[in-house]
Amino acid sequence: MVDVSTSGMSSVRSQNSRANFIGQSSSNNTRADARASTGSAVGRGTPASYINLSPTALKLLDSKDISSAGISLDDHDQRVAGVKVRMEKAEKVRELGDTLMKEGKEFFDEMEIYGDEMYRHVKLQFEIARYEHDKEHLKENQTAYEKLLTTDPVPPVELTGDAKAEAFDLARALGRKARGAVIDPKTNKLYNFREDGSVWVQDADVPSNEDDKKAWLKSLQERIKSGSRTMDAEYAEKADLEKSLAEHNKSMAARREKMSDLQDQIHALMNGDETTETEAEEASSDAEIPNTPAPAQTSAPTDITA
């Protein structure tokens, strides 16, 4: 019976391990040299290392069943599926963003047109309102104009004492502030309350000087002209503008609703619906070829570099 000491066994194991390491290194170096001579390399530029797979390892990779070597592609495929979903989301967000910008530009273009038409409509309303007023008072203005032509100007008279106090009382009774011009409808007298506190009175239908007379005649001429003309074209234009404005209101409301919907879709893609990505990854995982169960390992793991 041979007695082998512990130190002797350790020496034998050390020598065997050293021999195996040298043999494997020599074998790997030989493969690396062979691969370098054919110009095949992994990566770009000057290769740092090479790998040579056996037919068995290649078959395992092709079948996606490399669990026997302790490697799984499931996680990688799921990550790829997740990246694909995110890329599809990003593309959809870009498309929705482009559509939103287009709708926004068209909305503001239409709003500018709407503003121009609204300005014209308001202006026509004032013109028509003035015409209707001048037309209603046409005869009255014609009479006042004829009378003013033969009326001599009369300077206003400053009031003092009781007459001045009565003028302030009149303004209060009419519910007017004692400032500027106040006309007494009963007497047709015009009271002018000036900033210096003085009060002046004159006949409301009589100018105080020649310049006032010319200004009054010009104003009456404009009113007579306005009330004498026809406004058929203005009425027709006003009706067309009202129809167009109603259509713009309807169109812009639809655009606002569409832009709001686009914003909601973008928000959902960017900040929510993460379950969609998870479902895509699960669907991708379910669609993969099932892995073959790993065989019972009764010996050392397969050396895929052999």
Buried (B, 14 or more C-beta within 10 A) or exposed (E): EEEEEEEEEEEEEEEEEEEEEEEEEEEBEEBBEEBEEEEEBEEEEEBEEBEBEEEBBEEBBEEBBBBBBEEEBEEEBBEEBBEBBEEBBEEEBEEBEEBBEEBEEBBEEBEEEBEEBBEBBEEBEEBBEBBEEBBEBBEEBBEBBEEBEEBEBEEBEEBEEEEBEEBBEBBEEEEBEBEEEBBBEEEEBBBBBEEEEEBBBBBBEBBBEEEEBEEBBEEBEEBBEBBEEEBEEBEEBBEEBEEBBEEBEEBBEEBEEBBEEBEEBBEEBEEEEEEBBBEBBEEBEEEEEEBEEEEEEEEEEBEBEE
